[in-house]
Structure formats: C-alpha cells, structure tokens
C-alpha cells in the first residue's frame, strides 16, 4: 500500500471523512438527547436507562 501513493492518499481521505461524519452523528445524537431532556422534558432520556420499567 505504501508504494501506491494515490491510493494511500484516497484511503486516508476516506478515513478522515468517515471519522468526521461519525463525530457529527454523535454530536447530533447528544444534542437531540439534551433537547428532549431540557426543552421537551418528555423523559425519553430516562427511559433508556437499564432497570426502568416502560410505561404503556
């Protein structure tokens, strides 16, 4: 792989972009959880913890 510089560069760039996409998805997920907790106050976040009984 080290001999093929263009292919190595392509894989490096793909790796960087997917890492940034994953970080963005994590940030959006955390923001949505905080939105549910502090703005909507609908206890969605609390319902995800283990040991909590789900209400119908």
C-alpha distance matrix in Angstrom:
0.0 3.8 5.4 5.4 7.6 9.6 7.4 6.3 10.1 11.2 10.0 11.4 14.5 15.0 14.9 17.4 19.6 19.9 20.7 23.4 24.7 25.1 26.9 29.1 30.0 31.0 33.1 34.8 35.5 37.0 39.0 40.4 41.4 43.2 44.8 46.2 47.5 49.1 50.0 50.7 51.8 51.2 50.0 46.8 44.9 47.4 47.3 43.7 44.6 45.1 48.7 50.0 52.2 51.4 54.4 55.3
3.8 0.0 3.8 5.5 6.2 9.5 8.7 6.6 9.7 12.0 11.3 11.6 14.8 16.1 15.8 17.7 20.3 21.1 21.4 23.8 25.7 26.2 27.5 29.8 31.1 31.9 33.7 35.7 36.6 37.9 39.7 41.4 42.5 44.0 45.7 47.3 48.4 49.8 50.7 51.7 52.8 52.5 51.3 48.2 46.1 48.7 48.9 45.2 46.0 46.7 50.3 51.6 54.0 53.3 56.3 57.4
5.4 3.8 0.0 3.8 5.9 9.1 9.0 8.4 11.1 13.2 13.4 14.2 16.9 18.2 18.5 20.4 22.7 23.6 24.4 26.6 28.3 29.1 30.6 32.6 33.9 35.0 36.7 38.6 39.6 41.0 42.7 44.3 45.5 47.1 48.6 50.3 51.5 52.9 53.7 54.6 55.8 55.5 54.4 51.3 49.3 52.0 52.0 48.5 49.3 50.0 53.7 54.9 57.2 56.4 59.3 60.2
5.4 5.5 3.8 0.0 3.8 5.7 5.5 6.2 8.7 10.1 10.9 12.3 14.4 15.6 16.5 18.5 20.2 21.3 22.6 24.6 25.9 27.1 28.8 30.4 31.7 33.1 34.8 36.4 37.6 39.2 40.8 42.2 43.7 45.3 46.6 48.2 49.7 51.0 51.6 52.5 53.9 53.5 52.6 49.4 47.6 50.4 50.4 46.9 48.0 48.9 52.6 53.6 55.7 54.7 57.5 58.2
7.6 6.2 5.9 3.8 0.0 3.8 5.5 5.0 6.0 8.6 10.0 10.4 12.2 14.2 15.2 16.3 18.3 20.0 20.9 22.5 24.2 25.6 26.9 28.5 30.2 31.6 32.9 34.6 36.1 37.5 38.9 40.5 42.1 43.5 44.7 46.7 48.0 49.1 49.7 50.8 52.3 52.1 51.3 48.3 46.4 49.3 49.5 46.1 47.2 48.3 52.1 52.9 55.2 54.2 56.8 57.7
9.6 9.5 9.1 5.7 3.8 0.0 3.8 5.5 5.1 6.2 8.7 9.8 10.5 12.3 14.2 15.3 16.5 18.4 19.9 21.2 22.5 24.3 25.8 27.0 28.6 30.3 31.6 33.0 34.6 36.3 37.4 38.9 40.7 42.2 43.1 45.1 46.7 47.8 48.1 49.1 50.8 50.5 50.0 46.9 45.2 48.3 48.4 45.1 46.5 47.7 51.5 52.1 54.2 52.9 55.4 56.1
7.4 8.7 9.0 5.5 5.5 3.8 0.0 3.8 5.4 5.0 6.2 8.5 9.8 10.5 12.2 14.2 15.3 16.5 18.2 20.0 21.0 22.4 24.4 25.7 26.9 28.6 30.3 31.5 32.8 34.7 36.1 37.3 39.0 40.7 41.7 43.4 45.1 46.4 46.8 47.5 49.1 48.7 48.0 44.7 43.1 46.1 46.0 42.6 44.0 45.0 48.8 49.5 51.5 50.3 52.9 53.5
6.3 6.6 8.4 6.2 5.0 5.5 3.8 0.0 3.8 5.4 5.2 6.1 8.6 9.9 10.5 12.3 14.3 15.4 16.5 18.5 20.0 21.1 22.6 24.4 25.8 27.0 28.7 30.4 31.6 33.1 34.7 36.2 37.6 39.2 40.5 42.2 43.6 44.9 45.5 46.5 47.8 47.6 46.7 43.6 41.7 44.6 44.7 41.2 42.3 43.4 47.1 48.0 50.2 49.2 51.9 52.8
10.1 9.7 11.1 8.7 6.0 5.1 5.4 3.8 0.0 3.8 5.5 5.0 6.1 8.6 9.8 10.5 12.3 14.3 15.3 16.6 18.3 19.9 21.2 22.6 24.4 25.8 27.0 28.6 30.3 31.7 32.9 34.6 36.3 37.6 38.8 40.8 42.2 43.2 43.7 44.8 46.4 46.3 45.6 42.6 40.8 43.8 44.1 40.8 42.1 43.5 47.2 47.8 50.1 49.0 51.5 52.4
11.2 12.0 13.2 10.1 8.6 6.2 5.0 5.4 3.8 0.0 3.8 5.4 5.2 6.2 8.5 9.9 10.6 12.3 14.2 15.5 16.4 18.3 20.0 21.1 22.5 24.4 25.8 27.0 28.5 30.4 31.5 32.9 34.7 36.3 37.2 39.0 40.7 41.9 42.1 43.0 44.7 44.4 43.9 40.7 39.2 42.3 42.3 39.1 40.6 42.0 45.7 46.2 48.2 46.9 49.3 50.0
10.0 11.3 13.4 10.9 10.0 8.7 6.2 5.2 5.5 3.8 0.0 3.8 5.4 5.0 6.0 8.6 9.9 10.5 12.1 14.2 15.2 16.3 18.3 19.8 20.9 22.4 24.3 25.6 26.8 28.6 30.1 31.4 32.9 34.6 35.8 37.4 39.0 40.4 40.9 41.7 43.1 42.7 41.9 38.7 37.0 39.9 39.9 36.5 37.9 39.0 42.8 43.4 45.5 44.4 47.0 47.8
11.4 11.6 14.2 12.3 10.4 9.8 8.5 6.1 5.0 5.4 3.8 0.0 3.8 5.5 5.0 6.2 8.7 10.0 10.6 12.4 14.3 15.4 16.6 18.4 20.1 21.2 22.7 24.5 25.8 27.2 28.7 30.4 31.8 33.2 34.6 36.4 37.7 38.9 39.6 40.7 42.0 41.9 41.0 38.0 36.1 39.0 39.4 36.0 37.2 38.5 42.3 42.9 45.3 44.3 46.9 47.9
14.5 14.8 16.9 14.4 12.2 10.5 9.8 8.6 6.1 5.2 5.4 3.8 0.0 3.8 5.3 5.1 6.2 8.6 9.8 10.7 12.3 14.2 15.4 16.5 18.4 20.0 21.1 22.6 24.3 25.9 26.9 28.6 30.4 31.7 32.7 34.7 36.3 37.3 37.6 38.7 40.4 40.3 39.8 36.8 35.1 38.3 38.6 35.4 36.9 38.6 42.3 42.7 44.9 43.6 46.0 46.9
15.0 16.1 18.2 15.6 14.2 12.3 10.5 9.9 8.6 6.2 5.0 5.5 3.8 0.0 3.8 5.5 5.2 6.1 8.5 9.9 10.4 12.2 14.2 15.2 16.4 18.3 19.9 21.0 22.4 24.3 25.6 26.8 28.6 30.3 31.2 32.9 34.7 36.0 36.2 37.0 38.6 38.3 37.7 34.5 33.0 36.2 36.2 33.0 34.6 36.1 39.9 40.2 42.2 40.8 43.3 44.0
14.9 15.8 18.5 16.5 15.2 14.2 12.2 10.5 9.8 8.5 6.0 5.0 5.3 3.8 0.0 3.8 5.6 5.3 6.1 8.7 9.9 10.6 12.3 14.2 15.4 16.6 18.4 20.1 21.1 22.7 24.3 25.8 27.1 28.7 30.1 31.8 33.1 34.5 35.2 36.1 37.4 37.1 36.2 33.1 31.3 34.2 34.4 31.1 32.4 33.8 37.5 38.1 40.3 39.3 41.9 42.9
17.4 17.7 20.4 18.5 16.3 15.3 14.2 12.3 10.5 9.9 8.6 6.2 5.1 5.5 3.8 0.0 3.8 5.6 5.2 6.3 8.6 10.0 10.7 12.3 14.3 15.5 16.6 18.5 20.0 21.3 22.5 24.4 25.9 27.1 28.5 30.5 31.8 32.8 33.4 34.6 36.0 36.1 35.4 32.5 30.6 33.7 34.2 31.0 32.3 34.1 37.9 38.2 40.6 39.5 42.0 43.1
19.6 20.3 22.7 20.2 18.3 16.5 15.3 14.3 12.3 10.6 9.9 8.7 6.2 5.2 5.6 3.8 0.0 3.8 5.4 5.1 6.1 8.6 9.9 10.5 12.3 14.3 15.3 16.5 18.3 20.0 20.9 22.4 24.4 25.8 26.6 28.6 30.3 31.3 31.6 32.6 34.3 34.2 33.8 30.9 29.3 32.6 32.9 29.9 31.6 33.6 37.3 37.3 39.5 38.0 40.3 41.2
19.9 21.1 23.6 21.3 20.0 18.4 16.5 15.4 14.3 12.3 10.5 10.0 8.6 6.1 5.3 5.6 3.8 0.0 3.8 5.4 4.9 6.1 8.6 9.7 10.4 12.3 14.1 15.2 16.3 18.3 19.8 20.9 22.5 24.3 25.4 26.9 28.6 30.1 30.5 31.2 32.6 32.3 31.6 28.5 26.9 30.1 30.2 27.0 28.8 30.5 34.2 34.3 36.4 35.0 37.4 38.3
20.7 21.4 24.4 22.6 20.9 19.9 18.2 16.5 15.3 14.2 12.1 10.6 9.8 8.5 6.1 5.2 5.4 3.8 0.0 3.8 5.4 5.1 6.3 8.6 9.9 10.7 12.4 14.3 15.4 16.6 18.4 20.0 21.2 22.7 24.2 26.0 27.2 28.5 29.3 30.3 31.5 31.4 30.5 27.6 25.6 28.6 29.1 25.9 27.2 29.0 32.8 33.1 35.5 34.4 36.9 38.1
23.4 23.8 26.6 24.6 22.5 21.2 20.0 18.5 16.6 15.5 14.2 12.4 10.7 9.9 8.7 6.3 5.1 5.4 3.8 0.0 3.8 5.4 5.1 6.1 8.6 9.9 10.5 12.3 14.2 15.4 16.4 18.3 20.0 21.1 22.2 24.4 25.7 26.7 27.2 28.4 29.9 30.1 29.6 26.9 25.0 28.3 29.0 26.1 27.6 29.8 33.6 33.5 35.8 34.6 36.8 38.0
24.7 25.7 28.3 25.9 24.2 22.5 21.0 20.0 18.3 16.4 15.2 14.3 12.3 10.4 9.9 8.6 6.1 4.9 5.4 3.8 0.0 3.8 5.4 5.0 6.2 8.7 9.8 10.5 12.2 14.3 15.2 16.4 18.4 20.0 20.8 22.6 24.4 25.6 25.8 26.6 28.3 28.1 27.8 24.8 23.4 26.8 27.1 24.3 26.2 28.4 32.1 31.8 33.8 32.3 34.4 35.3
25.1 26.2 29.1 27.1 25.6 24.3 22.4 21.1 19.9 18.3 16.3 15.4 14.2 12.2 10.6 10.0 8.6 6.1 5.1 5.4 3.8 0.0 3.8 5.4 5.1 6.2 8.6 9.9 10.5 12.4 14.2 15.3 16.6 18.5 19.8 21.2 22.7 24.3 24.9 25.6 26.8 26.5 25.7 22.7 20.9 24.1 24.4 21.4 23.0 25.1 28.8 28.7 30.9 29.7 32.0 33.2
26.9 27.5 30.6 28.8 26.9 25.8 24.4 22.6 21.2 20.0 18.3 16.6 15.4 14.2 12.3 10.7 9.9 8.6 6.3 5.1 5.4 3.8 0.0 3.8 5.4 5.1 6.2 8.7 9.8 10.6 12.2 14.2 15.4 16.5 18.2 20.1 21.1 22.3 23.2 24.4 25.5 25.7 24.9 22.3 20.2 23.3 24.2 21.3 22.8 25.1 28.8 28.6 31.1 30.1 32.3 33.8
29.1 29.8 32.6 30.4 28.5 27.0 25.7 24.4 22.6 21.1 19.8 18.4 16.5 15.2 14.2 12.3 10.5 9.7 8.6 6.1 5.0 5.4 3.8 0.0 3.8 5.4 5.1 6.2 8.6 9.9 10.5 12.2 14.3 15.3 16.2 18.4 19.9 20.9 21.2 22.3 23.9 24.2 23.9 21.3 19.7 23.2 24.0 21.5 23.4 26.1 29.6 29.0 31.2 29.8 31.6 32.8
30.0 31.1 33.9 31.7 30.2 28.6 26.9 25.8 24.4 22.5 20.9 20.1 18.4 16.4 15.4 14.3 12.3 10.4 9.9 8.6 6.2 5.1 5.4 3.8 0.0 3.8 5.4 5.1 6.1 8.6 9.8 10.5 12.3 14.3 15.1 16.5 18.4 19.9 20.2 20.8 22.2 22.0 21.6 18.6 17.2 20.7 21.1 18.5 20.7 23.2 26.7 26.1 28.1 26.5 28.5 29.5
31.0 31.9 35.0 33.1 31.6 30.3 28.6 27.0 25.8 24.4 22.4 21.2 20.0 18.3 16.6 15.5 14.3 12.3 10.7 9.9 8.7 6.2 5.1 5.4 3.8 0.0 3.8 5.5 5.0 6.2 8.5 9.9 10.6 12.3 14.1 15.5 16.6 18.2 19.2 20.0 20.9 20.8 19.9 17.2 15.2 18.4 19.2 16.4 18.1 20.7 24.3 23.8 26.2 25.1 27.3 28.8
33.1 33.7 36.7 34.8 32.9 31.6 30.3 28.7 27.0 25.8 24.3 22.7 21.1 19.9 18.4 16.6 15.3 14.1 12.4 10.5 9.8 8.6 6.2 5.1 5.4 3.8 0.0 3.8 5.4 5.2 6.1 8.6 9.9 10.6 12.1 14.3 15.3 16.2 17.1 18.4 19.6 20.2 19.7 17.4 15.4 18.8 20.2 17.9 19.5 22.6 26.0 25.2 27.6 26.4 28.2 29.8
34.8 35.7 38.6 36.4 34.6 33.0 31.5 30.4 28.6 27.0 25.6 24.5 22.6 21.0 20.1 18.5 16.5 15.2 14.3 12.3 10.5 9.9 8.7 6.2 5.1 5.5 3.8 0.0 3.8 5.5 5.0 6.1 8.6 9.9 10.2 12.3 14.2 15.2 15.3 16.2 17.9 18.1 18.2 15.7 14.5 18.2 19.0 17.2 19.5 22.6 25.8 24.6 26.6 24.9 26.4 27.6
35.5 36.6 39.6 37.6 36.1 34.6 32.8 31.6 30.3 28.5 26.8 25.8 24.3 22.4 21.1 20.0 18.3 16.3 15.4 14.2 12.2 10.5 9.8 8.6 6.1 5.0 5.4 3.8 0.0 3.8 5.4 5.1 6.3 8.7 9.8 10.7 12.4 14.3 14.9 15.3 16.4 16.1 15.6 12.8 11.3 15.0 15.6 13.5 15.8 18.8 22.1 21.0 23.0 21.4 23.2 24.6
37.0 37.9 41.0 39.2 37.5 36.3 34.7 33.1 31.7 30.4 28.6 27.2 25.9 24.3 22.7 21.3 20.0 18.3 16.6 15.4 14.3 12.4 10.6 9.9 8.6 6.2 5.2 5.5 3.8 0.0 3.8 5.4 5.1 6.2 8.5 9.9 10.6 12.1 13.5 14.5 15.0 15.5 14.6 12.5 10.3 13.7 15.2 13.3 14.9 18.3 21.4 20.3 22.8 21.7 23.5 25.3
39.0 39.7 42.7 40.8 38.9 37.4 36.1 34.7 32.9 31.5 30.1 28.7 26.9 25.6 24.3 22.5 20.9 19.8 18.4 16.4 15.2 14.2 12.2 10.5 9.8 8.5 6.1 5.0 5.4 3.8 0.0 3.8 5.4 5.1 6.0 8.6 9.8 10.4 11.0 12.5 13.8 14.7 14.8 13.1 11.6 15.1 16.8 15.6 17.5 21.0 23.9 22.4 24.6 23.1 24.3 26.0
40.4 41.4 44.3 42.2 40.5 38.9 37.3 36.2 34.6 32.9 31.4 30.4 28.6 26.8 25.8 24.4 22.4 20.9 20.0 18.3 16.4 15.3 14.2 12.2 10.5 9.9 8.6 6.1 5.1 5.4 3.8 0.0 3.8 5.4 4.9 6.2 8.6 10.0 10.0 10.3 11.9 12.1 12.4 10.3 9.7 13.4 14.5 13.6 16.1 19.6 22.3 20.4 22.2 20.3 21.3 22.6
41.4 42.5 45.5 43.7 42.1 40.7 39.0 37.6 36.3 34.7 32.9 31.8 30.4 28.6 27.1 25.9 24.4 22.5 21.2 20.0 18.4 16.6 15.4 14.3 12.3 10.6 9.9 8.6 6.3 5.1 5.4 3.8 0.0 3.8 5.4 5.2 6.2 8.7 9.9 10.0 10.3 10.4 9.8 7.8 6.2 9.9 11.4 10.5 12.7 16.3 18.9 17.1 19.2 17.7 19.0 20.8
43.2 44.0 47.1 45.3 43.5 42.2 40.7 39.2 37.6 36.3 34.6 33.2 31.7 30.3 28.7 27.1 25.8 24.3 22.7 21.1 20.0 18.5 16.5 15.3 14.3 12.3 10.6 9.9 8.7 6.2 5.1 5.4 3.8 0.0 3.8 5.4 4.9 5.9 7.7 9.2 9.4 10.8 10.5 9.9 8.1 11.2 13.5 13.2 14.7 18.5 20.8 18.9 21.2 20.1 21.0 23.1
44.8 45.7 48.6 46.6 44.7 43.1 41.7 40.5 38.8 37.2 35.8 34.6 32.7 31.2 30.1 28.5 26.6 25.4 24.2 22.2 20.8 19.8 18.2 16.2 15.1 14.1 12.1 10.2 9.8 8.5 6.0 4.9 5.4 3.8 0.0 3.8 5.4 5.5 5.2 6.5 8.2 9.6 10.7 10.1 9.8 12.9 14.7 14.9 17.0 20.8 22.9 20.6 22.3 20.6 21.0 22.6
46.2 47.3 50.3 48.2 46.7 45.1 43.4 42.2 40.8 39.0 37.4 36.4 34.7 32.9 31.8 30.5 28.6 26.9 26.0 24.4 22.6 21.2 20.1 18.4 16.5 15.5 14.3 12.3 10.7 9.9 8.6 6.2 5.2 5.4 3.8 0.0 3.8 5.9 5.8 4.9 5.8 6.1 7.2 6.5 7.1 10.1 11.4 12.2 14.6 18.2 20.1 17.4 18.8 17.0 17.2 18.8
47.5 48.4 51.5 49.7 48.0 46.7 45.1 43.6 42.2 40.7 39.0 37.7 36.3 34.7 33.1 31.8 30.3 28.6 27.2 25.7 24.4 22.7 21.1 19.9 18.4 16.6 15.3 14.2 12.4 10.6 9.8 8.6 6.2 4.9 5.4 3.8 0.0 3.8 6.1 6.3 4.9 6.5 6.2 7.1 6.4 8.4 10.9 11.9 13.4 17.1 18.7 16.2 18.1 17.0 17.4 19.6
49.1 49.8 52.9 51.0 49.1 47.8 46.4 44.9 43.2 41.9 40.4 38.9 37.3 36.0 34.5 32.8 31.3 30.1 28.5 26.7 25.6 24.3 22.3 20.9 19.9 18.2 16.2 15.2 14.3 12.1 10.4 10.0 8.7 5.9 5.5 5.9 3.8 0.0 3.8 6.1 5.5 8.7 9.3 10.7 10.1 11.9 14.6 15.7 16.9 20.7 22.2 19.6 21.5 20.4 20.4 22.5
50.0 50.7 53.7 51.6 49.7 48.1 46.8 45.5 43.7 42.1 40.9 39.6 37.6 36.2 35.2 33.4 31.6 30.5 29.3 27.2 25.8 24.9 23.2 21.2 20.2 19.2 17.1 15.3 14.9 13.5 11.0 10.0 9.9 7.7 5.2 5.8 6.1 3.8 0.0 3.8 5.6 8.5 10.6 11.6 12.1 14.2 16.2 17.5 19.4 23.1 24.5 21.7 23.1 21.4 21.0 22.5
50.7 51.7 54.6 52.5 50.8 49.1 47.5 46.5 44.8 43.0 41.7 40.7 38.7 37.0 36.1 34.6 32.6 31.2 30.3 28.4 26.6 25.6 24.4 22.3 20.8 20.0 18.4 16.2 15.3 14.5 12.5 10.3 10.0 9.2 6.5 4.9 6.3 6.1 3.8 0.0 3.8 5.4 8.4 9.3 10.9 12.9 14.1 15.9 18.2 21.7 22.9 19.7 20.6 18.6 17.8 19.0
51.8 52.8 55.8 53.9 52.3 50.8 49.1 47.8 46.4 44.7 43.1 42.0 40.4 38.6 37.4 36.0 34.3 32.6 31.5 29.9 28.3 26.8 25.5 23.9 22.2 20.9 19.6 17.9 16.4 15.0 13.8 11.9 10.3 9.4 8.2 5.8 4.9 5.5 5.6 3.8 0.0 3.8 5.8 8.1 9.3 10.3 12.0 14.3 15.9 19.3 20.2 17.0 18.1 16.6 15.9 17.8
51.2 52.5 55.5 53.5 52.1 50.5 48.7 47.6 46.3 44.4 42.7 41.9 40.3 38.3 37.1 36.1 34.2 32.3 31.4 30.1 28.1 26.5 25.7 24.2 22.0 20.8 20.2 18.1 16.1 15.5 14.7 12.1 10.4 10.8 9.6 6.1 6.5 8.7 8.5 5.4 3.8 0.0 3.8 5.6 8.1 9.0 9.6 12.2 14.3 17.5 18.2 14.8 15.3 13.4 12.6 14.1
50.0 51.3 54.4 52.6 51.3 50.0 48.0 46.7 45.6 43.9 41.9 41.0 39.8 37.7 36.2 35.4 33.8 31.6 30.5 29.6 27.8 25.7 24.9 23.9 21.6 19.9 19.7 18.2 15.6 14.6 14.8 12.4 9.8 10.5 10.7 7.2 6.2 9.3 10.6 8.4 5.8 3.8 0.0 3.8 5.4 5.2 6.3 9.1 10.7 13.9 14.6 11.4 12.5 11.2 11.2 13.6
46.8 48.2 51.3 49.4 48.3 46.9 44.7 43.6 42.6 40.7 38.7 38.0 36.8 34.5 33.1 32.5 30.9 28.5 27.6 26.9 24.8 22.7 22.3 21.3 18.6 17.2 17.4 15.7 12.8 12.5 13.1 10.3 7.8 9.9 10.1 6.5 7.1 10.7 11.6 9.3 8.1 5.6 3.8 0.0 3.8 5.5 5.2 6.9 9.6 12.8 14.2 11.3 12.4 10.6 11.3 13.3
44.9 46.1 49.3 47.6 46.4 45.2 43.1 41.7 40.8 39.2 37.0 36.1 35.1 33.0 31.3 30.6 29.3 26.9 25.6 25.0 23.4 20.9 20.2 19.7 17.2 15.2 15.4 14.5 11.3 10.3 11.6 9.7 6.2 8.1 9.8 7.1 6.4 10.1 12.1 10.9 9.3 8.1 5.4 3.8 0.0 3.8 5.5 5.6 7.5 11.2 13.2 11.0 13.2 12.2 13.7 16.2
47.4 48.7 52.0 50.4 49.3 48.3 46.1 44.6 43.8 42.3 39.9 39.0 38.3 36.2 34.2 33.7 32.6 30.1 28.6 28.3 26.8 24.1 23.3 23.2 20.7 18.4 18.8 18.2 15.0 13.7 15.1 13.4 9.9 11.2 12.9 10.1 8.4 11.9 14.2 12.9 10.3 9.0 5.2 5.5 3.8 0.0 3.8 5.4 5.8 9.1 10.3 7.9 10.4 10.2 11.9 15.0
47.3 48.9 52.0 50.4 49.5 48.4 46.0 44.7 44.1 42.3 39.9 39.4 38.6 36.2 34.4 34.2 32.9 30.2 29.1 29.0 27.1 24.4 24.2 24.0 21.1 19.2 20.2 19.0 15.6 15.2 16.8 14.5 11.4 13.5 14.7 11.4 10.9 14.6 16.2 14.1 12.0 9.6 6.3 5.2 5.5 3.8 0.0 3.8 5.6 8.1 9.1 6.2 7.8 6.9 9.0 11.9
43.7 45.2 48.5 46.9 46.1 45.1 42.6 41.2 40.8 39.1 36.5 36.0 35.4 33.0 31.1 31.0 29.9 27.0 25.9 26.1 24.3 21.4 21.3 21.5 18.5 16.4 17.9 17.2 13.5 13.3 15.6 13.6 10.5 13.2 14.9 12.2 11.9 15.7 17.5 15.9 14.3 12.2 9.1 6.9 5.6 5.4 3.8 0.0 3.8 6.5 9.0 7.6 9.8 9.2 12.1 14.6
44.6 46.0 49.3 48.0 47.2 46.5 44.0 42.3 42.1 40.6 37.9 37.2 36.9 34.6 32.4 32.3 31.6 28.8 27.2 27.6 26.2 23.0 22.8 23.4 20.7 18.1 19.5 19.5 15.8 14.9 17.5 16.1 12.7 14.7 17.0 14.6 13.4 16.9 19.4 18.2 15.9 14.3 10.7 9.6 7.5 5.8 5.6 3.8 0.0 3.8 6.5 6.2 9.5 10.4 13.4 16.5
45.1 46.7 50.0 48.9 48.3 47.7 45.0 43.4 43.5 42.0 39.0 38.5 38.6 36.1 33.8 34.1 33.6 30.5 29.0 29.8 28.4 25.1 25.1 26.1 23.2 20.7 22.6 22.6 18.8 18.3 21.0 19.6 16.3 18.5 20.8 18.2 17.1 20.7 23.1 21.7 19.3 17.5 13.9 12.8 11.2 9.1 8.1 6.5 3.8 0.0 3.8 5.6 8.6 10.3 13.8 16.8
48.7 50.3 53.7 52.6 52.1 51.5 48.8 47.1 47.2 45.7 42.8 42.3 42.3 39.9 37.5 37.9 37.3 34.2 32.8 33.6 32.1 28.8 28.8 29.6 26.7 24.3 26.0 25.8 22.1 21.4 23.9 22.3 18.9 20.8 22.9 20.1 18.7 22.2 24.5 22.9 20.2 18.2 14.6 14.2 13.2 10.3 9.1 9.0 6.5 3.8 0.0 3.8 6.4 9.3 12.5 15.7
50.0 51.6 54.9 53.6 52.9 52.1 49.5 48.0 47.8 46.2 43.4 42.9 42.7 40.2 38.1 38.2 37.3 34.3 33.1 33.5 31.8 28.7 28.6 29.0 26.1 23.8 25.2 24.6 21.0 20.3 22.4 20.4 17.1 18.9 20.6 17.4 16.2 19.6 21.7 19.7 17.0 14.8 11.4 11.3 11.0 7.9 6.2 7.6 6.2 5.6 3.8 0.0 3.8 6.3 9.2 12.6
52.2 54.0 57.2 55.7 55.2 54.2 51.5 50.2 50.1 48.2 45.5 45.3 44.9 42.2 40.3 40.6 39.5 36.4 35.5 35.8 33.8 30.9 31.1 31.2 28.1 26.2 27.6 26.6 23.0 22.8 24.6 22.2 19.2 21.2 22.3 18.8 18.1 21.5 23.1 20.6 18.1 15.3 12.5 12.4 13.2 10.4 7.8 9.8 9.5 8.6 6.4 3.8 0.0 3.8 6.4 9.6
51.4 53.3 56.4 54.7 54.2 52.9 50.3 49.2 49.0 46.9 44.4 44.3 43.6 40.8 39.3 39.5 38.0 35.0 34.4 34.6 32.3 29.7 30.1 29.8 26.5 25.1 26.4 24.9 21.4 21.7 23.1 20.3 17.7 20.1 20.6 17.0 17.0 20.4 21.4 18.6 16.6 13.4 11.2 10.6 12.2 10.2 6.9 9.2 10.4 10.3 9.3 6.3 3.8 0.0 3.8 6.5
54.4 56.3 59.3 57.5 56.8 55.4 52.9 51.9 51.5 49.3 47.0 46.9 46.0 43.3 41.9 42.0 40.3 37.4 36.9 36.8 34.4 32.0 32.3 31.6 28.5 27.3 28.2 26.4 23.2 23.5 24.3 21.3 19.0 21.0 21.0 17.2 17.4 20.4 21.0 17.8 15.9 12.6 11.2 11.3 13.7 11.9 9.0 12.1 13.4 13.8 12.5 9.2 6.4 3.8 0.0 3.8
55.3 57.4 60.2 58.2 57.7 56.1 53.5 52.8 52.4 50.0 47.8 47.9 46.9 44.0 42.9 43.1 41.2 38.3 38.1 38.0 35.3 33.2 33.8 32.8 29.5 28.8 29.8 27.6 24.6 25.3 26.0 22.6 20.8 23.1 22.6 18.8 19.6 22.5 22.5 19.0 17.8 14.1 13.6 13.3 16.2 15.0 11.9 14.6 16.5 16.8 15.7 12.6 9.6 6.5 3.8 0.0
